Amino acid sequence: MQEQHRELIEWIRSHPDGFVSDKLEIRVADPNNPASGSGMFVNGPIKEGELLYSLPWDLLIKADDAPADGYLRKEMSCGLVRSLLRELRLGDESTFVPYLKYFQSFDESGLVENWSVDGYNLLWEISGHWSPEWSPSSLDDPVVYVWLEYCDGSRHPLETKAAAYVATRAEDFVLIPLFDLANHRNGHMNYAHVNKKIEVVDGVGADGIATRDIAAGEEI
């Protein structure tokens, strides 16, 4: 396990109410191929309903505000971006330093909006869908557009990166350390592969719970 992942888990466990199962590990998908991508795996059998991890409320980054607009809720929480920016600007004085290291290594180039026009067109040709108003040739990608137009943000690189991070990693109005290291569905739910759920209780915290039996070696 990389030192960055180890530090994050130790940080969570150092809190009196923090918990990470000993059966969880963060590693590359293929140990023989460092480029295979990291993920969260189990090193032992997990039973349905078993607690995978638990983070108390003060280990979550929360939105400064919670806009009632449903569109913003789906797209991005302005207040959560501001909260993330505040912690980033605190630097080493932030209590979230072990988690913020993941932001520093976050690569926006993987987002569809940052692909080349040829790559974007190939994706939509394969998928059978096309969205010309959100193509890379557009002036702004949808995340930047929301950040500028609805959140009154700026084009400062740190701000647009924070907006992209929240849009791709947040669970509604919170950022949950460890949670975003698991693979998540995008689009149609495939229940054959889903093996965990996240339960967030306002003011209490967030729990990751197994939704079925999980075999050793399986990815979360």
C-alpha positions as CSV (number, residue, x, y, z in Angstrom):
1,M,0.0,0.0,0.0
2,Q,1.4,3.4,-0.9
3,E,2.3,5.8,1.9
4,Q,-0.4,8.2,0.9
5,H,-3.1,5.6,1.3
6,R,-1.6,4.4,4.6
7,E,-1.6,7.9,6.0
8,L,-5.2,8.4,5.0
9,I,-6.3,5.2,6.8
10,E,-4.2,6.0,9.9
11,W,-5.7,9.5,10.0
12,I,-9.3,8.1,10.0
13,R,-8.4,5.5,12.6
14,S,-6.8,8.1,14.8
15,H,-10.2,9.6,15.4
16,P,-12.1,8.0,18.4
17,D,-15.1,7.4,16.1
18,G,-13.2,6.6,12.9
19,F,-13.1,3.0,11.6
20,V,-11.6,1.3,8.6
21,S,-11.9,-2.5,8.3
22,D,-8.6,-4.5,8.4
23,K,-10.0,-6.3,5.4
24,L,-9.7,-3.2,3.2
25,E,-6.7,-2.3,1.2
26,I,-5.9,0.3,-1.4
27,R,-3.7,-1.0,-4.2
28,V,-3.3,-1.1,-8.0
29,A,-5.7,-3.5,-9.7
30,D,-2.9,-5.6,-11.2
31,P,0.2,-5.9,-8.8
32,N,2.3,-6.6,-11.9
33,N,1.2,-3.5,-13.7
34,P,1.7,-0.2,-11.8
35,A,-0.3,1.6,-14.6
36,S,-3.4,-0.5,-14.0
37,G,-5.0,2.1,-11.7
38,S,-5.6,2.1,-8.0
39,G,-8.7,0.9,-6.3
40,M,-10.1,-0.4,-3.0
41,F,-10.0,-4.1,-2.5
42,V,-10.8,-6.6,0.2
43,N,-8.2,-9.1,1.4
44,G,-10.7,-11.3,3.2
45,P,-14.4,-12.3,2.9
46,I,-17.0,-9.7,3.8
47,K,-20.5,-10.5,4.8
48,E,-23.6,-8.6,3.6
49,G,-24.3,-5.7,6.0
50,E,-20.7,-5.7,7.3
51,L,-19.2,-2.2,8.1
52,L,-16.4,-1.4,5.7
53,Y,-15.5,2.1,7.0
54,S,-17.1,4.8,9.2
55,L,-16.1,8.5,9.3
56,P,-17.5,10.9,11.9
57,W,-19.0,14.2,10.8
58,D,-15.9,16.2,11.6
59,L,-13.8,14.1,9.2
60,L,-16.1,15.1,6.3
61,I,-15.7,18.3,4.3
62,K,-19.1,19.9,4.3
63,A,-20.7,22.6,2.1
64,D,-20.7,26.2,3.5
65,D,-24.2,26.4,2.2
66,A,-26.8,23.9,0.8
67,P,-28.6,25.4,-2.1
68,A,-32.2,24.2,-2.6
69,D,-31.9,24.3,-6.4
70,G,-32.1,20.7,-7.5
71,Y,-30.0,21.3,-10.6
72,L,-27.1,22.5,-8.5
73,R,-27.5,19.6,-6.3
74,K,-27.0,17.2,-9.2
75,E,-24.3,19.2,-10.9
76,M,-22.2,20.7,-8.0
77,S,-22.5,22.2,-4.6
78,C,-21.1,25.8,-4.7
79,G,-20.7,25.8,-0.9
80,L,-18.7,22.6,-1.0
81,V,-16.2,24.0,-3.5
82,R,-15.7,27.0,-1.2
83,S,-15.2,24.7,1.8
84,L,-12.6,22.7,-0.1
85,L,-10.9,25.9,-1.2
86,R,-10.7,27.1,2.3
87,E,-9.0,23.9,3.5
88,L,-6.6,24.0,0.6
89,R,-5.6,27.6,1.4
90,L,-4.9,26.6,5.0
91,G,-2.2,24.3,3.7
92,D,-0.5,22.3,6.4
93,E,-2.7,24.0,9.0
94,S,-5.8,22.2,7.7
95,T,-7.0,19.2,9.6
96,F,-7.7,17.4,6.3
97,V,-4.0,17.3,5.1
98,P,-4.0,13.5,4.5
99,Y,-7.1,13.7,2.4
100,L,-6.0,16.9,0.5
101,K,-3.0,15.1,-0.8
102,Y,-5.4,13.3,-3.1
103,F,-6.6,16.7,-4.5
104,Q,-3.0,17.6,-5.3
105,S,-2.6,14.4,-7.4
106,F,-6.1,14.8,-9.0
107,D,-5.6,14.8,-12.8
108,E,-8.3,16.8,-14.6
109,S,-7.2,15.6,-18.0
110,G,-9.1,12.4,-17.5
111,L,-12.4,14.3,-17.5
112,V,-14.3,14.0,-20.8
113,E,-14.6,17.8,-21.0
114,N,-10.8,18.0,-21.2
115,W,-10.4,15.4,-24.0
116,S,-9.4,16.4,-27.5
117,V,-12.2,17.0,-30.0
118,D,-11.3,13.7,-31.8
119,G,-11.4,11.7,-28.5
120,Y,-14.7,13.3,-27.6
121,N,-16.3,12.5,-30.9
122,L,-15.1,8.9,-30.8
123,L,-16.7,8.5,-27.3
124,W,-20.0,9.7,-28.5
125,E,-19.8,7.7,-31.7
126,I,-19.3,4.5,-29.7
127,S,-22.0,5.4,-27.1
128,G,-24.5,6.5,-29.7
129,H,-25.0,9.9,-28.0
130,W,-23.8,13.3,-28.9
131,S,-23.9,16.6,-26.9
132,P,-22.6,19.4,-29.1
133,E,-23.2,22.1,-26.5
134,W,-20.8,20.4,-24.1
135,S,-18.1,19.4,-26.6
136,P,-14.4,20.3,-25.9
137,S,-14.7,23.0,-28.5
138,S,-17.2,24.8,-26.3
139,L,-15.9,27.9,-24.4
140,D,-16.4,26.3,-21.0
141,D,-17.0,22.7,-19.9
142,P,-20.2,22.2,-17.8
143,V,-18.4,22.2,-14.5
144,V,-16.6,25.5,-15.1
145,Y,-19.8,27.0,-16.5
146,V,-21.7,26.1,-13.3
147,W,-18.8,27.4,-11.1
148,L,-18.7,30.7,-13.0
149,E,-22.4,31.3,-13.6
150,Y,-24.1,29.8,-10.6
151,C,-21.4,30.0,-7.9
152,D,-19.9,33.3,-8.8
153,G,-16.5,31.7,-9.0
154,S,-13.4,32.8,-10.9
155,R,-11.2,31.1,-13.5
156,H,-8.3,30.8,-11.1
157,P,-6.8,27.4,-11.8
158,L,-7.2,26.3,-8.1
159,E,-10.9,27.2,-8.1
160,T,-11.7,25.4,-11.4
161,K,-9.7,22.4,-10.2
162,A,-11.6,22.4,-6.9
163,A,-14.9,22.6,-8.8
164,A,-14.0,19.7,-11.0
165,Y,-12.9,17.7,-7.9
166,V,-16.2,18.3,-6.2
167,A,-18.3,17.6,-9.3
168,T,-16.6,14.2,-9.7
169,R,-15.9,13.2,-6.1
170,A,-18.7,14.6,-3.8
171,E,-21.6,12.8,-2.3
172,D,-24.2,15.5,-2.6
173,F,-22.9,18.3,-0.2
174,V,-20.0,16.4,1.4
175,L,-16.6,15.1,0.5
176,I,-16.0,11.8,2.2
177,P,-12.3,10.7,2.6
178,L,-11.7,7.1,1.5
179,F,-15.2,6.9,-0.1
180,D,-14.0,8.4,-3.4
181,L,-11.3,5.8,-3.8
182,A,-13.9,3.1,-4.5
183,N,-15.2,2.6,-8.0
184,H,-18.6,4.1,-8.6
185,R,-21.3,3.6,-11.2
186,N,-21.7,6.3,-13.9
187,G,-25.1,6.1,-15.6
188,H,-27.1,2.9,-15.4
189,M,-26.8,0.9,-12.2
190,N,-25.4,-2.6,-12.7
191,Y,-26.4,-4.4,-9.5
192,A,-24.3,-7.4,-10.3
193,H,-21.2,-5.4,-9.6
194,V,-22.4,-3.0,-6.8
195,N,-21.2,-4.4,-3.5
196,K,-21.4,-1.4,-1.1
197,K,-23.6,1.6,-0.2
198,I,-22.8,4.8,1.6
199,E,-25.1,6.1,4.4
200,V,-24.7,9.7,5.3
201,V,-26.4,11.0,8.4
202,D,-26.4,14.8,8.8
203,G,-24.4,15.8,11.9
204,V,-23.3,12.2,12.6
205,G,-21.1,10.9,9.8
206,A,-20.8,8.5,6.9
207,D,-20.7,4.7,6.8
208,G,-19.7,2.4,4.0
209,I,-21.7,-0.9,4.2
210,A,-21.5,-4.1,2.2
211,T,-24.7,-4.7,0.3
212,R,-23.9,-8.4,-0.4
213,D,-21.2,-10.9,0.4
214,I,-17.9,-9.9,-1.0
215,A,-15.2,-12.4,-1.9
216,A,-11.5,-11.9,-0.9
217,G,-9.7,-10.1,-3.7
218,E,-12.8,-8.4,-5.0
219,E,-12.8,-4.7,-5.7
220,I,-15.1,-2.3,-3.8
